[in-house]
Amino acid sequence: MLKITLKRSLIGSKKNQIATAHSLCLKRPGDVSSQPDNDATKGKIAILSHLVEVAQS
């Protein structure tokens, strides 16, 4: 499992980045989500790499 934390606001982000963050259950800075460690999740993290922090849980 990966622990994903939204570190920066989504204000000013592209629509696809906002949709990706919402699919990870991240809406506000400080929100934390646990997601499985698979290729789909890693692709979503790549889109939001400048906004999130990822840790193993």
C-alpha positions in Angstrom: 0.0 0.0 0.0 1.1 3.6 -0.7 0.2 6.5 1.5 -0.4 9.5 -0.7 -0.6 13.0 0.8 -1.8 16.1 -1.1 0.8 18.8 -0.3 -0.2 21.6 -2.5 -3.6 23.1 -3.5 -5.4 22.1 -6.7 -6.2 25.7 -7.5 -4.8 26.6 -10.9 -4.3 22.9 -11.9 -5.4 21.4 -15.1 -8.8 19.7 -15.2 -7.2 16.2 -15.7 -5.0 16.8 -12.7 -7.9 17.7 -10.5 -9.9 14.7 -11.8 -6.9 12.4 -11.0 -6.6 13.9 -7.5 -10.3 13.3 -6.9 -10.0 9.7 -8.1 -7.3 9.2 -5.4 -9.8 10.8 -2.8 -7.6 13.9 -2.5 -9.5 17.2 -2.4 -7.7 19.5 0.0 -4.1 20.0 1.0 -3.3 17.7 3.8 -5.7 14.9 2.7 -4.2 11.5 2.9 -5.2 8.4 1.0 -4.0 4.8 1.0 -3.9 3.2 -2.4 -2.6 -0.2 -3.7 0.9 -0.2 -5.1 0.2 -1.0 -8.7 0.8 0.4 -12.2 -2.5 2.4 -12.3 -1.8 4.1 -9.0 1.8 4.9 -10.1 0.4 6.5 -13.3 -1.9 8.7 -11.3 1.0 9.7 -9.0 3.1 10.6 -12.1 0.4 13.1 -13.2 0.4 14.7 -9.7 4.1 14.3 -8.9 4.5 18.0 -8.2 1.5 18.2 -5.8 1.8 15.0 -3.7 4.1 13.2 -1.4 4.2 9.4 -1.5 5.3 7.0 1.3 5.1 3.2 1.8 2.6 2.2 4.4 
